[in-house]
Amino acid sequence: MDCLIKNEKMSPYLSSLLGIVFLPILISIIAGMFWFALSKVFYKKFRKTAKRNFICTVLTVCYMVYPIITSKAFEAFNCMEIEGTKYLVKDFELECWST
C-alpha cells in the first residue's frame, strides 16, 4: 500500500495508516450505493430488504476490518529508543511523542 500512496508531506507509514482507518467508511459508502441502486433497479425484489442488506454489509465489513485497524493503530505506539531519542519502530524517520 505504501507504493500506491505517495505524499511528500506525510510519511508512507502514516499514509497507509490513514488509508486503513478510512477503508471501512469507503466500503460502507460503496455498499450503500450498491444496495440503493439494486433497490431502484429491482424495486419489487429489493424494496424491503435493501436497508437490512446494507446494515448487514456494514456490520460484516466492520467485523472483518476491526482486527486489522486495531493492530495498525497499536503499531503507532510501538517505539524504540536510539541514542536517547524514541523512534517509531515501523518508520524510523518519525520520532515518538513529537508534533
C-alpha positions as CSV (number, residue, x, y, z in Angstrom):
1,M,0.0,0.0,0.0
2,D,3.0,2.3,0.6
3,C,3.8,2.4,-3.1
4,L,0.2,3.4,-4.0
5,I,0.1,6.4,-1.8
6,K,2.9,8.9,-2.5
7,N,2.8,12.1,-0.4
8,E,5.9,14.1,0.2
9,K,4.5,15.9,3.2
10,M,3.4,12.7,5.0
11,S,5.3,9.6,5.9
12,P,4.4,6.5,3.9
13,Y,3.5,4.7,7.2
14,L,1.1,7.5,8.2
15,S,-0.5,7.5,4.7
16,S,-1.1,3.7,4.9
17,L,-2.4,4.0,8.5
18,L,-4.9,6.6,7.4
19,G,-5.9,4.6,4.4
20,I,-6.6,1.5,6.5
21,V,-8.5,3.5,9.1
22,F,-10.8,5.1,6.5
23,L,-11.2,1.8,4.5
24,P,-14.5,0.7,6.3
25,I,-16.1,4.1,5.6
26,L,-15.2,3.8,1.9
27,I,-16.5,0.3,1.7
28,S,-19.7,1.2,3.5
29,I,-20.4,4.1,1.1
30,I,-19.8,1.7,-1.9
31,A,-22.1,-0.9,-0.3
32,G,-24.8,1.8,0.3
33,M,-24.6,2.9,-3.3
34,F,-24.8,-0.8,-4.4
35,W,-27.9,-1.6,-2.3
36,F,-29.6,1.7,-3.2
37,A,-29.0,1.0,-7.0
38,L,-30.2,-2.6,-6.6
39,S,-33.4,-1.4,-4.8
40,K,-34.1,1.1,-7.6
41,V,-33.5,-1.4,-10.5
42,F,-35.3,-4.4,-8.9
43,Y,-37.9,-2.4,-7.0
44,K,-40.2,-5.3,-6.1
45,K,-37.5,-7.7,-5.1
46,F,-35.2,-5.5,-3.0
47,R,-37.6,-2.8,-1.8
48,K,-38.0,-4.1,1.7
49,T,-34.6,-5.8,2.1
50,A,-32.2,-3.1,0.8
51,K,-31.8,-1.3,4.2
52,R,-31.4,-4.6,6.0
53,N,-28.8,-5.8,3.5
54,F,-26.9,-2.5,3.8
55,I,-26.8,-2.8,7.6
56,C,-25.7,-6.4,7.4
57,T,-23.0,-5.5,4.9
58,V,-21.7,-2.6,7.1
59,L,-21.6,-4.8,10.2
60,T,-19.8,-7.6,8.4
61,V,-17.2,-5.2,7.0
62,C,-16.7,-3.6,10.4
63,Y,-16.3,-7.1,12.0
64,M,-13.8,-8.2,9.4
65,V,-11.7,-5.0,9.4
66,Y,-11.7,-4.4,13.1
67,P,-8.7,-6.6,13.9
68,I,-6.6,-5.0,11.1
69,I,-7.4,-1.5,12.2
70,T,-6.7,-2.1,15.9
71,S,-3.4,-3.8,15.1
72,K,-2.3,-1.0,12.9
73,A,-3.4,1.6,15.5
74,F,-1.4,-0.1,18.2
75,E,1.7,-0.2,15.9
76,A,1.7,3.6,16.1
77,F,2.6,3.3,19.8
78,N,5.5,0.9,19.4
79,C,8.6,2.9,19.9
80,M,12.3,2.1,20.2
81,E,14.9,4.3,21.9
82,I,18.0,5.0,19.8
83,E,20.7,7.3,21.2
84,G,18.4,8.9,23.6
85,T,15.6,9.6,21.1
86,K,12.5,7.4,20.7
87,Y,11.5,6.5,17.2
88,L,8.6,4.6,15.7
89,V,9.5,1.0,15.0
90,K,7.6,0.9,11.7
91,D,9.1,4.2,10.4
92,F,12.4,5.3,12.0
93,E,12.0,8.8,10.4
94,L,9.2,9.6,12.8
95,E,10.0,10.5,16.4
96,C,7.6,9.2,19.0
97,W,5.7,11.7,21.1
98,S,6.6,14.7,18.9
99,T,4.3,17.0,17.0
